[in-house]
Amino acid sequence: MNWVNLTNNKQLDAIKATVDNEYIAIFKHSTRCGISRMVLKNFEREFDIPESELTMYYLDLLNFREISNNIAVDFNVMHQSPQLLLLKNGKVIYSATHGDISVESLKTQLEK
């Protein structure tokens, strides 16, 4: 799985500006949380979506809390951890947290 580390607000600005039906996902992960670690491991183990269909961003929200806060404000989503956001044309079209995060649910959203 090829993660793009989300480490600065310029990347977030670029994500918000995407168009042309490009799908982007952001996985917000707390490195201190056992539940978050388990969900991330399961997600990575199941992940089989081609890179041509989806760009996956990884956010270490403990080190980049400001970016996480900006995501909550910019996309009007409540902060949670772990959290998976799927964006299309710069807008959140799907959000899942904790045990609801799965590759299958993500694939279902991509097929819509």
N, C-alpha and C positions, 0 to 999 in steps of 0.2 A: 504494500500500500504506500503510495507516494503522497505524504502530507506536505502541504505548504504551510510553514509556520507563520502565523499571524502575529506580527511583532510591532507593527506601527500603524498609526492612523492613516497614513498615505495609502496603505494597502486597503484599509477599510473604505476609504474614499473611492478607490478603484472598484471595489466590490459593489458599492452603491451605484456606480455609474455603468455597470454592465447592462448590455442590451442584446438584442438578436437571439432571444430565447436560450441564452447560456445559463446552465445550471451551476450553482455554487453552493457548497455546504460548508457550514462552520460547526466544528465540534468543540464545545467549551468544556474544558477538563480541569478539575481541581486535583493537583498532584498530591494533596494531603488526604484525600477522601477515598476510603476503601471502596465504596459503592461506585464512585466515578472510575476508579481504576479497573474494577470488574467489568463495568459496562464498556469501557474503552477496549479492553482485551477481547471481549466477546465480539464487539463490532469489527475490530481488525481481523479477527479469525474468520468471520463470515464474509468479509468484504470481497466482492468480485465484480464490481461495476467498472467498466472500462474508463480510463482517463479521458477518452474522447467524449464521454457523456456527462462527466461531472468533475469539477475541480474541488478537492477536499482541503479545507483550511483547518488547522489545529491551533487552538488558543489555550495556552497555559494561563488560566485566569489569575493565578496567584502572582505570577510575574508581570502580567499585563492587565491588571484590574481596570485601568483607565479605558482600555479598548473594550473590555467587557461592558463597562458602564455606558460607553458610547453606543455599543450595539443595542443595548436595552432602550436607549433614548431614540436613536436613529431609526430603528425598526419597530419600535413600539411593542417590545416583548419583555415580559418580566424576566429578570435575571434568575437563572437556575443553574445548578451544576450536579451532574453533567447535563448538557443540553446540546441538542442537534437542531440546527436551523437549515432549511433548504430555501435558497433564493433563486428567483428567476426574474430577469429584467430588473435586478436591483431591489426586489421586494421579497419579503418573507412569504412563502406560500405554504410552509409546513414547519411545525415545531414539535419536538418531542423531548421529554426529560426522563431521567432515571431509567426504570425498567421498560419504558415505552420506546426507547431507542433501539432500533434494529435495522439491519440491512434490508430485510424484507419490506418493512414499512417505507423505507426510503425508495426502494425500487417501485413500489406501488405509486408513489407520488410522481416519480419520473415517467411513468407510463400514462399519466393523465393527460 
